Each structure stands twice: as C-alpha cells, then as structure tokens.
Amino acid sequence: MNAGTACIEKKQSVAQEILGRAERLASISQDLAQRTTSKLDSVTLATPTAGKAEERTKDMEAYPPLFEQLRDYLVTIERSLDTIASVVGRAEL
C-alpha cells in the first residue's frame, strides 16, 4: 500500500465516522421528538399544519452520495428540533 492509498482510506474512514455520528444524532433527535410529543400531548394546544419541512426539501440540488446522506441526516435532525420547539411552544403548563 502506498501513501496515497493510505490517505484515501483514512479520509474514507473519517468520512464514515462523521456519517455514522450524524446518523446517530438523527436517530436520537427523532426519538427525543417522539418522546417529547408523547409526554406533552395532554398539555399542548392542537398541532399546527405541516408545510415548512416539506418546503425545505423540495428544491434541494443533487449532492455526491456521501454528502446526500449527510444532508438527509441533518434534515432529519432539523425536523426533529422543529417538532420539539413546536411542542414546547404549544405546551400549556
């Protein structure tokens, strides 16, 4: 194995590590959004209609596969945080 190949393999493994962390964060954020919604359901006002999240994903340009996956995870995290903020904002405690 030459130095160039080792560098490429290291870059790929770093990219896979970052992608793996983004995937875990997306999963955690989805779980937290679901638990927040479930726990606060009885003390929140009616859910507003969706639309903002769909607007954001409509006109996205194509990215290389790795960045496409990363963007998908980041969009998931963003949607989850929007859900949490919405539920907490509507809570009547």
C-alpha atoms as one frame of an Amber mdcrd trajectory, in Angstrom:
protein
   0.000   0.000   0.000   1.430   3.375  -0.956   0.980   6.683   0.889  -1.756
   7.868  -1.482  -3.878   4.790  -0.893  -3.447   5.065   2.885  -4.515   8.710
   2.750  -7.638   7.851   0.736  -8.542   5.023   3.127  -8.074   7.323   6.136
 -10.247  10.004   4.501 -12.927   7.423   3.785 -12.859   6.160   7.346 -13.088
   9.723   8.697 -15.998  10.392   6.345 -17.704   7.186   7.507 -17.145   8.181
  11.151 -18.736  11.603  10.570 -21.616   9.988   8.684 -22.097   7.474  11.498
 -22.231  10.257  14.095 -24.760  12.173  12.012 -26.874   9.033  11.700 -26.808
   8.507  15.497 -27.726  12.150  16.119 -30.610  11.906  13.658 -31.873   8.798
  15.430 -31.537  10.385  18.883 -33.272  13.563  17.743 -36.173  11.609  16.230
 -36.568   9.591  19.426 -36.461  12.733  21.567 -39.042  14.462  19.350 -41.365
  11.456  19.609 -40.954  11.227  23.398 -41.473  14.984  23.822 -44.609  14.884
  21.691 -45.935  11.869  23.583 -45.159  13.219  27.066 -46.574  16.689  26.430
 -49.523  15.644  24.246 -52.068  16.082  27.029 -50.929  19.632  27.821 -50.372
  21.074  24.342 -52.605  23.025  22.018 -53.604  21.490  18.665 -50.806  20.617
  16.261 -50.314  23.244  13.529 -50.435  22.091   9.925 -47.174  20.904   8.410
 -45.550  22.622   5.492 -42.278  24.232   6.477 -40.292  20.989   6.447 -41.648
  19.925   3.083 -40.804  23.309   1.558 -37.179  22.978   2.632 -36.679  19.621
   0.915 -38.473  20.378  -2.371 -35.783  22.306  -4.206 -32.586  20.672  -2.976
 -29.854  20.214  -5.530 -28.191  16.844  -6.042 -25.049  16.163  -3.997 -22.472
  13.386  -4.179 -23.699  10.262  -2.307 -21.805  10.866   0.961 -22.989  14.462
   1.208 -26.503  13.433   0.196 -26.635  11.033   3.151 -25.177  13.648   5.473
 -27.730  16.213   4.309 -30.558  13.708   4.854 -29.418  13.162   8.443 -29.125
  16.905   9.037 -32.621  17.484   7.627 -33.924  14.783   9.987 -32.239  16.489
  12.936 -33.630  19.867  11.867 -37.169  18.483  11.572 -36.893  16.805  14.964
 -35.722  20.017  16.601 -38.558  21.919  14.883 -41.017  19.370  16.299 -39.599
  19.709  19.814 -39.671  23.506  19.614 -43.265  23.424  18.352 -44.452  21.064
  21.102 -42.712  23.008  23.861 -44.035  26.282  22.443 -47.602  24.952  22.490
 -47.370  23.466  25.989 -49.929  24.877  28.428 -48.413  24.196  31.837
